[in-house]
Amino acid sequence: MDDDLFRAPGAPDPAPLAWPPAGWTPPPPAGGRPALLLAGLVLAAFVTFSLGVSVGQGGLAGPGPEPTPAYSPSAERPDWRLLDEAYDLLDQHYVDPAALDPLDLERGAIAGMTDGLDDRGHTRYLTPDQVKARDESLSGTFVGVGVIIDQQGGSLIIVRVLHDSPAERAGAMAGYEIVSVDGVGVAGLTADEVGNRVRGPEGSDVTLELKSPAGVTRTVTITRAKLDRPVVSWAFAPGTRDAVIRLESFSAGAAKAAAAALREALDQGAEGVVLDLRGNPGGYVNEPVETAALFLEDEDVYRSVDRSGKETPHPVEGAAIAPDMPLVVLVDDQTASSAEILTGALQDAGRARVVGVKTYGTGTVVSTYRLKDGGALTIGTERWLTPKGRAIWREGLVPDEVVELPEGAAQVVPDDFATLGSSGLAATGDAQLKAALAALDREQAGAWRPFDRAA
């Protein structure tokens, strides 16, 4: 699942653009040596086949090998000689010259250039369509069917179906696998690529082939609609006064929505809070700062470091609503960016216990620069640290209590509580939420208290 960290609206040029959750890079295949052995066999077969074709045609095309000239790119900046040379060779020799669209090639070159920085998910090129989709996501409104997709073990799994969405009305459920979109299989695609295929113009239809956890396959045709994705939802866990507040993203207004939910929970007698940040891809940088202020007093939220190495602390902004309320933060491997800023701040301050699995590991503030084609270049212009100096970029945050979500289990969210009943939660597979509520019970009973983490 794709999200970024952006400057707040109204910041000086370049103005920020929102970014929708895009697909997340899947983990490498497990197994180590067998996977490497297989890769080696595949590569050997490919090389053998390629040499066979070349030999059958009388050897490689062109004159015999010549000494490779020395190539020394400028120490200051690229001179693009290699790029020009590569384009000329494609232009002269590619078998399908009609496919050599200059704009597509230029966009591909820009994408390759940003990929070379290995700043996954942050410094990259966005096409005009991707810019539009990203803007929609952080505005909280998008056109689609109402499913949230994650990549799990090579499969594309629906992890959430939005309430009263076209997908819910069509019978789609969390835990279902997407097998194909409009008759085309999705094996090998990322969650972002599948999401792009599922989205489309409002009022148009998309056909999904779905497989249930029991292996039953069915095909449904769903009409796309404009949907409002709620940024914040909350409810008391069944049979308790423990408020579970879920933040879907840190799009504009997320902090105000979180404050409203917290006040409502307190007014109804909340005795503790589980802050569910699972799957939260981030958003604007000011939102976690304002959200942290609901629970912290006189603390820093994060520290930013610019390209010169200058370090700047960023304190909480606003008056705390619940500075002493028992608090647990729930995270997973899709908790990223702004959500990691908030998690790190609460963990470093000893204000909350963190439950779940290690977070995604994004740690750069993104500035977005529009390009002449209508696309954009997002560039990580600052990296950030937790208040006590822990680096998150490419590292992630390790929870105080590591709890995995069982394979095939669906996350339980506040919208589900009304139909579960007091004993229904125990029967679900959401081991992470159950562990978070148990940790909250221990804190309320005095068996665990927030602690001051070592610097």
N, C-alpha and C positions, 0 to 999 in steps of 0.2 A: 504494500500500500504506500503513493508519492505524496511529505509536506515540508515546507520550508519555513524559514524564519525571515521576516521582512521588517523593514523600517515602518514606523507608524504612519498612518495617513497624514498628509500635510507636511511631511519631511521635505527638506530642500531637494532640488533636482539632483540626481535622477529620481523621479517619483517611483514608489514601489508598486508592483503589481501583485495581485493575489495569486496564490498557486493552489490548485486542487490537489487532493490526495492523489498522487500518482502511484504507479506500481512500485513496489519495493524490490530491490535486488535480492533474489532468493539466495539462501546459503549454499555453499559448495556441496556437492554430493558427499555423503558419508562413505567411509570405507577406506579412504586413503589409497593404499597400494593397489588393490584390485582395480579401482577407477583409473589410476595412472597406467596400469598395464593395459587395460582396454583402450585407453587413449593412444598408447603407443602402437598397438596393433592396428587401430584404425588409421593412424598416420602412416604406418608402413604400407598398408594396402593402398592408400591414396597416392603415395609417392611412386609405388610400383606401377599403378595404373597410369599415372601421368607420364612416367618415363616410357611406358609401352606405347602410348599414343605418339609421343615425340619421335621415338625411334622408328615407328611405322611410317612416319611422314618424312623420314630422312633427316632427323635431328631437329634441334630447335630452330625456329624461324630466324632469318637474318644471317649476317656474316658470322664467322667464327669469333670466339671470345677475344676480347682485347683487354689490355691492362686497365684496371679500374682507376680512373683519375682520382686524385686526392680531392675530397670535398670538405670545405671548411666554412660552415655557415657563419654569418656575422656574430661576433660576441655580444653585440648590443641588441639586435633584433633579427628575426628571420628575413632573408632576402627573397624567399619564395621561389627560388630557382627549381628546387625539387618539385614543388607543386605545379609549376608551369610545365616541367618536363613530363610529369605524370599525366597531366591533362592532354598534352600534345600526343602522347602515345595512345591514350584512349581515343582521342579524336581521329587518329590515323588508322587504328587497327581494330577497334571494338566491332564485333560482328553485327551489332544492331545499332547503326548510327542514329536512328530515329529516337533511341532511348537516351541519347546524350543531351538531356535538357539542362541548359546552363544554370538555371536557378536551382534545380534539384542538386546538381553537382556542387554548387557553391554552398548550399545549405549543409550538404553532407560534409564538406571540408570544415565548416565552422563547428559542426557537431563533433567531428573527430578531434579538432583542436582543443575543445573544452574537455572532451573525454580524457585527453592526455594529461590533464591536471589531477585526475583521480579524486575529484571533490564530488563524490556521487550525490546526485539529487539536488545539488546546490549550484555549482558553476556549470552552466550548460546552455545550449541553444534551444529556444522554443519557437516552433512554427507559429504562424498567425492563429491556426486552429487551437494549438496548445495554449497560447496566451488567453484566448477566449474561454477555454475550459477552465483554466486556472482562475481567471477572474470570477467566473460563476461560482466556483467552489468556495472561495473565501468570502463571497457575498452572501453565502448561505442558500442561494437559489440556483438550481440547475435543471436541465431537461434530461430525463432518463426514465428508468422503470422503478428505481427505489431499492437497489440492492448494493451492499458493500461487499467487495470481493477481496479475498486474500489468497496468496499462493501457498499451498501446504503440501509438501512432499511431491511436488511435480503436478499437482492438481489445482484447479481454480475453484475455490470453495466460497460459497455465499456465507459470510459470517454474520450478516445482519440484514434484515428486511425492514425497511422503514414502515412505520405504522400508517395505515390507510393509503398505501402506495399502489400503483398498478401491479407491481410484483406480488404484493400481499394478496390482492384480490384474485390474482391468477393462481394462487396456491404455492408460490415459491416460499421456501423456508430455510432458515439458517441450517447449515450442515449439508445442503444440497451442492453437488458439483455441477459446474457448467461444462457440458461436453462439446457443444457447438453453438455458434451464433449464425443465424440465417443459413443453416445447412453446412457451414464450414467449420471443421474441427478446430479446437483452440489448443491442442497439445503443443507444447513448446513455446507458447506465448506467455508474456508477463501479464500480471494483473492490470497494469496500465494499458497494455495493448487490447486486452479483452474489454476493459471499461470503455475504451474509445469506440469499439465496435458496438457495444450495447447502447451507448448514447447516440443521439441523433435528433433530427428536427421534431419539434413538438407536434403531436398528432400522427406521426408515422408509426409503423408497426415494426417490431423485431421479434424473431422467432428463436427461442432458446430451447435447446435440448438439455434437460436436467436429469441428474441421477441422484436418487435418495441415498442416505447412508446404508440402507438395506440392499442397494444395488438395483432398485427398480427405476427404469428410465421412462421419462415422459417428455413430450414436446408441447410447449405452450407458446402462443402468440400474444404479445403484450403491446399495448399502445403507449408510446412514450408520452410523458406529460411534464409540465413544469412543476417542480417540487421544491418545497421549503424544507431544508434539512435542519432540524432543530440543533442549535449549538449546545444547549444545556438541557438535561432532563434530570428529574430527581423523584425519589419516592422512599418511603420507609421500607427497609427490608421486612418481609412478612413476619409478623409477630414481635416486632421490636420497635424501639424508638431510635434506631440507627439509620440515619439518612444516607442514602447512596446518591451522590451527585456525580453525574457523568458529563464530562466535557468532550464533545466530538472533535472540536478543533479550536484554534485560537484566531478565528476570523474576527473581523471588526465587530465589537460589541460583546465579545465573549466574557470579558471580565464583569461587565455590568449584569449580564444574564446570570453569571455564577453568583454574584452578590445578591441578586433578587431571589435565587433559589435558596441560598443559605439563610437569608432573613425569613423566608417562608417556613423553612424547616425549623428554625429556632422558635418562631411564633407558635408552631404546632408541637413543641416540646421535644425537639431533638436532643439526644443525650450524647451522641457521637456522630462522626462523619467519615464515610469512606469516599474519597475523591478518586473516581474511576477515570484514568487517563489512558486506558488501553486503546490502541488504534488511533490515538490523537496524533496527527501528522505535523502539528505546529501551526504557524500563522504569523501574525504581526508581533513584533518584539515588545511593544508596550503592553500587550494583553497579559502575559504571565507576570509582569511586574505589578500590575494593578490587582491581579488575582492573588498573588502572594501576600499583598497587603491585607487581605481578609483575615489571614491567620498569623501574621508576623508583625512585630513592633520593633522599629529601630534596627532593622537588619538590612544587609545587602542581599539583592536577589541574584546577581551575577556580576562578573567582571569581564569587560571586553578588552581585546588586545588588537590594535591595528597593525598594518604591515610594517610600521617602523618599530614595533615592540612596545609602544606606549600603552599602558594599562589604565583602564578607567572603571571605578566601581559604580554600580547602579543600585541605589537603595530603594526600599519599598516606597510606594506613593499612596497616601491616604491613611485613614484610621482603620484599625483592625476591628472586625465585627465579632470574631470568635477567637481571641488570642489564646484561650485556655481550653478550648473544646477538644476532647480526645479526637485524634485524627490519624487516619491510615490512608496512604496513597497507593493505588493499584496501577501497575504498569506492565507492559509487555514489549516484545521486540519491535513493535510498530509505534511505540511511544517515541516521539522524535521532536527535535528542534525546540520550539517554545515550551512544549510539554516537558522536555528534559530540563529546561531552565527552571521551571516551577518545581519539578521533583528535586533537583539538586539543591535549590534554596531551602526547601522544607527539610530535606535530609541533613544538610550541613548544619542547620540551626538546631537540630535535635527536636524539631517541632512535630515530626510525623514519622511513623514507621512505614517503610516502603516494602510492598509485597508484590511478587510476580516474577518476571524474568528480566534479564539485562536489556536495557533500552537500546534503541536503534543506533545512536552514536553520531548524530549530526551536531555540529558545533561551530557553524559559521553564520554570521549575519549576512543576508543577501541584499544587494542593491540590484535593481533591474534597469537595464538600458534598452530602450526601444531601437529597433533597426528599421532600415528603409523599406524592407519587404513586409512590414507589419508584424514581424516576429520580434523576439527580444533575446537579449543575452543577460542571463542572471549570473552575477559574479559574487563570490564570497569575499567581502571586503573587510570583515573582522572575524576573528575567532573568539570564542567565549569560554570562560572558566566558571566553575561554581564559586560561591563566596570564599571557600577555603582553598581555592586554587586547583581543584581537580579538573583535568582536561576531559572533555566529553567527545571531542571530534575524533571519530573513528574508534572510540573506546567504549562509549555507552556508560550507563550508570548501573551498578550492581545493587539489587535490592537487599534490604536487611534480612528478608526471608524469601528464599527462592522457591517458587511454586510454579510448576508447569501446568498448562492447560492440556488435559488428556487429548490425544489424537481423536478427531471426529467430534469432540464436544463443542457446543456453542456457548458463546458468552451470554450470560444473563444480564439484561439491562433493566433500568427502572421501569420502562414500559411493560416489561413482562411480569412485574410483581403482582399486579391485580389478578392475574389468572392463575398464579401459583398457589396461593393460600399459605397458611403458616407452616405447613410441612412440605410444601412443593419445592422449595429451594433445595432442601436436603437431597431430593431425588434427582436434581439436575447434575450435569457433568461439569459445571463451572467450579472446579476446585480452587481457582484463584480467588473468586469472590467469596467463597466460603472461608478460605484462609484469611482473607482481609477482615471479614466480620468476626472471626475468632480472635484475631489480633486486637481488634477494637474491644472485644469483651474483656480480654486480659488487661488492657490498659484501664478500662473502667473499673475493673476489680482490683487494680493496684499491683497486679502481677508483673506488669511491665510499665515503665515510664519512658518518655522521650529522653534521649541521651545526647550529650554533646560529643559529636564526632571529632576524632583527632584530626588535626590539620594535616 
